[in-house]
């Protein structure tokens, strides 16, 4: 049995959007959608049995309403429900071990007005054991149109040909193929360190073009295995002389999905994602997939 798509809900508008995105993803994959609601007692509070029952009842009611809404709009969707007494991030990370994909909103009901990314999203971005998609507020479903053989949208992949991550590329090519979407592969690059010094104030256009051509050729070579594996996917390679986060945000404007990688075991001690993922997570306008991969 193929693992389900897991989505966390908490009653917020952002989580509702994430659940809808997850429902469409589950249908595309032909798997069940598992909804998880976590309602732990307040820190330091003593919760008698009746109060705990009340918390669980509220969570069950939310799950029931969400299931009714999703199955009304997606009649073929199979939905499973689960509740947890742990903190949301702890519950999601534990449940994600049995999931093929985790989907969460970038922020929930906590925090303050204007907060772009909540603590749950940051923790799952840094530590989720499976690929995780973060759906920002006021973002619609993955696509408002049914996928067609001619393609209806674009998936953007952040890639480094110097350190190619197979799991990340495979996820992006598969996502584009499932939706007959074009794949735009973006590689950020910088001028060689030895070319810029206190004595070298000007970089010639000829040198710049040579270095850029080298990046383009390296990217094409690194992508060849996945283009052969997914011949139905039209992939456009793009190298940008920009900071990686800026390059990805520019390329993903209007995209259906942005895909980046996260090296397993490389997260900072405080449980936050790497600097590029952190920046993109705070500023992206489209759903962001963070895919863990080996070193």
C-alpha positions in Angstrom: 0.0 0.0 0.0 1.4 3.3 -1.0 2.0 5.9 1.8 -0.6 8.6 2.1 -0.3 12.4 1.8 -0.3 13.8 5.3 -1.7 17.3 6.1 -1.9 19.1 9.4 -5.0 21.2 10.1 -5.7 23.7 13.0 -8.7 25.6 11.8 -6.7 28.4 10.2 -7.3 29.7 6.7 -3.7 28.8 5.7 -4.1 25.2 7.0 -7.4 24.9 5.0 -5.6 25.9 1.9 -2.8 23.4 2.6 -5.4 20.6 3.1 -7.0 21.4 -0.2 -3.6 21.3 -1.9 -2.9 18.0 -0.2 -6.2 16.6 -1.4 -5.4 17.3 -5.0 -1.9 15.9 -4.6 -3.4 12.7 -3.1 -5.7 12.3 -6.0 -2.9 12.8 -8.5 -0.8 10.1 -6.6 -3.8 7.8 -6.2 -3.3 7.6 -2.5 -5.3 8.5 0.6 -5.2 11.8 2.3 -4.5 11.7 6.1 -5.6 14.7 8.1 -3.9 15.3 11.5 -5.1 17.6 14.2 -3.0 18.2 17.3 -4.5 19.8 20.4 -2.0 19.6 23.3 -2.9 21.1 26.7 -1.5 24.6 27.2 2.1 24.6 28.7 2.0 24.2 32.4 -1.8 23.8 32.5 -3.5 21.0 34.4 -6.2 19.6 32.1 -8.9 17.4 33.9 -10.5 14.6 32.0 -13.6 16.6 31.0 -11.5 19.5 29.6 -9.3 17.1 27.7 -12.4 15.4 26.2 -13.6 18.9 25.2 -10.3 19.6 23.3 -10.6 16.2 21.6 -14.2 16.9 20.7 -13.3 20.3 19.1 -10.6 18.6 17.1 -12.9 15.8 16.0 -15.5 18.4 14.9 -12.9 20.3 12.9 -11.7 17.1 11.2 -15.3 16.2 10.3 -16.0 19.6 8.8 -12.8 19.4 6.8 -13.5 15.9 5.5 -17.0 17.0 4.5 -15.7 20.0 2.6 -13.0 18.2 0.8 -15.0 15.1 -0.2 -17.8 17.4 -1.4 -15.4 19.1 -3.8 -13.3 15.9 -4.5 -15.8 13.0 -4.5 -13.1 10.4 -5.3 -10.9 11.4 -2.4 -10.1 8.8 0.3 -9.6 10.5 3.6 -8.2 9.3 6.9 -8.3 11.2 10.2 -6.0 11.2 13.2 -5.7 13.3 16.4 -2.7 13.8 18.7 -2.1 15.2 22.1 1.4 16.3 21.3 2.5 19.7 20.1 1.7 20.2 16.4 5.3 20.1 15.2 6.1 17.0 17.3 2.9 15.2 16.1 3.5 16.0 12.4 7.2 15.0 12.5 6.2 11.6 14.1 3.4 11.0 11.7 5.5 11.9 8.7 7.6 8.8 9.1 4.7 6.8 7.6 3.8 9.4 4.9 4.9 9.9 1.3 4.5 13.7 1.6 3.7 16.1 4.3 1.7 19.3 3.6 1.4 22.2 6.0 0.5 25.9 5.9 3.3 28.4 6.3 1.6 29.6 9.5 -1.3 28.5 11.7 -3.6 30.1 14.3 -0.7 31.1 16.6 1.7 33.9 16.3 0.9 37.6 15.6 -0.7 39.5 12.8 1.7 39.8 9.8 3.8 36.8 10.7 4.8 35.1 7.5 6.1 31.8 8.7 5.1 30.0 11.9 7.2 27.9 14.2 5.6 24.6 13.0 6.6 25.3 9.4 10.1 26.2 10.4 10.6 23.0 12.5 9.1 20.7 9.8 11.2 22.4 7.1 14.3 21.6 9.1 13.5 18.1 10.3 10.7 16.4 8.3 11.8 12.8 7.3 9.8 13.0 4.0 9.3 15.7 1.3 7.2 18.6 2.7 5.2 21.1 0.9 4.5 24.5 2.5 1.4 26.3 1.2 1.5 30.1 1.9 -1.5 32.1 3.0 -3.9 33.3 0.2 -2.5 30.7 -2.2 -5.0 28.7 -4.1 -4.8 25.0 -4.9 -1.8 23.5 -6.7 -3.7 24.4 -9.9 -7.1 25.6 -10.6 -7.2 23.6 -13.8 -7.2 19.8 -14.3 -3.8 18.7 -15.7 -3.8 18.1 -19.4 -1.4 16.3 -21.8 -0.4 19.7 -23.1 0.7 21.2 -19.8 -0.9 24.0 -17.8 1.7 25.3 -15.5 5.3 25.3 -14.4 7.4 23.6 -11.7 10.6 25.3 -10.7 13.6 23.3 -9.4 16.5 24.8 -7.5 19.5 22.7 -8.5 23.3 22.7 -8.0 25.2 20.8 -10.8 28.3 20.8 -8.6 26.5 18.8 -5.9 23.5 17.2 -7.6 20.8 15.8 -5.3 19.1 12.9 -7.0 16.1 12.8 -4.6 15.3 16.5 -5.2 15.6 16.3 -9.0 13.5 13.1 -9.0 10.8 14.8 -7.0 10.6 17.8 -9.3 10.6 15.8 -12.5 8.0 13.5 -11.2 5.8 16.4 -10.0 6.1 18.1 -13.4 5.3 14.8 -15.2 2.3 14.1 -13.1 0.8 17.5 -14.1 2.1 17.7 -17.7 3.8 20.9 -16.6 7.0 22.4 -17.8 10.0 22.2 -15.5 12.3 25.1 -15.1 15.6 24.2 -13.6 17.4 27.1 -11.9 21.1 27.2 -10.9 22.5 30.2 -9.2 26.2 30.9 -9.8 28.8 33.4 -8.8 31.9 34.7 -10.4 35.0 32.7 -9.5 36.6 34.0 -6.3 40.0 34.4 -7.9 38.5 36.7 -10.6 37.4 39.4 -8.1 40.0 41.0 -5.9 41.2 44.5 -4.8 43.4 44.5 -7.9 40.7 43.3 -10.3 38.1 45.9 -10.5 36.6 44.9 -13.9 35.4 41.5 -15.2 35.4 41.4 -18.9 32.3 40.3 -20.8 34.4 37.6 -22.5 35.4 36.1 -19.2 31.9 36.3 -17.8 30.5 34.6 -20.9 33.0 31.8 -20.7 32.2 31.1 -17.0 28.5 31.2 -17.7 28.9 28.7 -20.6 30.7 26.4 -18.3 27.8 26.6 -15.8 25.3 25.9 -18.6 27.2 22.9 -19.9 27.7 21.5 -16.4 24.0 21.9 -15.6 23.0 20.1 -18.8 25.3 17.2 -18.1 24.1 16.9 -14.5 20.4 16.8 -15.6 20.8 14.3 -18.4 20.0 11.2 -16.2 16.6 12.7 -15.2 15.7 13.9 -18.7 16.3 10.4 -19.9 14.2 8.9 -17.0 11.4 11.4 -17.6 11.3 12.0 -21.4 7.8 13.3 -21.3 8.9 16.3 -19.2 10.0 19.5 -21.0 12.9 20.9 -18.9 14.4 24.3 -19.4 17.7 25.0 -17.8 18.5 28.5 -16.5 21.7 29.8 -14.8 21.5 33.1 -13.0 24.3 35.3 -11.7 22.4 35.9 -8.4 22.2 34.9 -4.8 20.4 31.5 -4.8 17.3 32.7 -2.8 16.9 35.7 -5.1 17.3 33.5 -8.2 14.6 31.0 -7.0 12.2 33.7 -5.9 12.5 35.5 -9.3 12.0 32.3 -11.3 9.1 31.0 -9.2 6.8 34.0 -9.8 3.7 32.6 -11.2 4.9 29.0 -10.8 2.7 26.2 -9.4 5.4 24.7 -7.3 9.0 25.5 -6.2 11.3 22.6 -5.3 14.4 22.9 -3.2 16.6 20.4 -1.3 17.7 20.0 2.3 20.7 17.9 3.3 19.7 15.5 6.1 21.5 16.0 9.3 22.6 19.5 8.2 20.0 21.6 10.0 21.2 24.0 12.7 20.9 23.0 16.3 17.9 25.3 16.9 15.8 23.4 14.4 15.7 25.9 11.6 16.1 25.2 7.9 19.2 26.4 6.0 19.6 30.1 5.0 18.3 29.7 1.4 15.3 27.6 2.3 14.6 29.9 5.2 14.6 33.0 2.9 12.5 31.3 0.2 10.0 30.0 2.8 9.4 33.6 4.1 9.0 35.2 0.7 7.6 32.6 -1.8 4.2 33.2 -3.3 3.7 29.7 -4.5 3.8 26.3 -2.7 7.3 25.3 -1.7 8.5 21.7 -1.6 11.5 20.9 0.6 13.0 17.5 -0.2 15.5 15.9 2.2 18.5 14.2 0.6 21.8 12.6 1.6 25.1 14.6 1.6 
